[in-house]
Amino acid sequence: EVVAKIGATDAHNRIEIGQPVTLKELMNFARMFGHMGFFTKVGSKITENYQRKRTIISVVHSPSKITYVEIEKMSTREREAADLQELTILAKDLGLTPFPSRRAFLDLCERLTKQDDWEFRGSDADIKRLQADIKKARSDKK
């Protein structure tokens, strides 16, 4: 799946638009995007997703052994406040502690970028590395 994310990294209400693609389409898209000259990075993480009604709970493992949980729910502007409250209660029920501040969340993001992510330029070597990451995460089997 290719996902466009619109909004700040730490926004609880950013817009995400996804499109399922085949592995071959993903590689073509990645190569094209890599040659556009934008800074592009690959986040090499393994994610286990669990669904609870319309809520997705993801356990994310990074190569540097950082593990964290994301709780997400597709919402609307009208339901945003109620859904956020529901997700906050679910986190508490699961024994999870939300980040105490925006800075704490951004610090984790920066740590993951520094330790685990890699710059992607669309070269043949980058495509091979991306394919290897996808295979390692078994995302090619989905």
KACORQUI-V234889 format. One line per field, one symbol per residue. phi: phi as a letter, one per 40 degrees, with the letter a starting at -180 (. if undefined). A space follows every 50 residues. Layout:
phi->???
This chain:
phi->.bbcbbhcdcccbccbbbbcbcccccccccccccccgccbbbccbbbbbb bbfcbbbbbbbbdcgcbabbbbacbbcccdccccccccccdcccgcbcdc adccccccdccccccbcbcbbgcdcccccccccccccgcccc
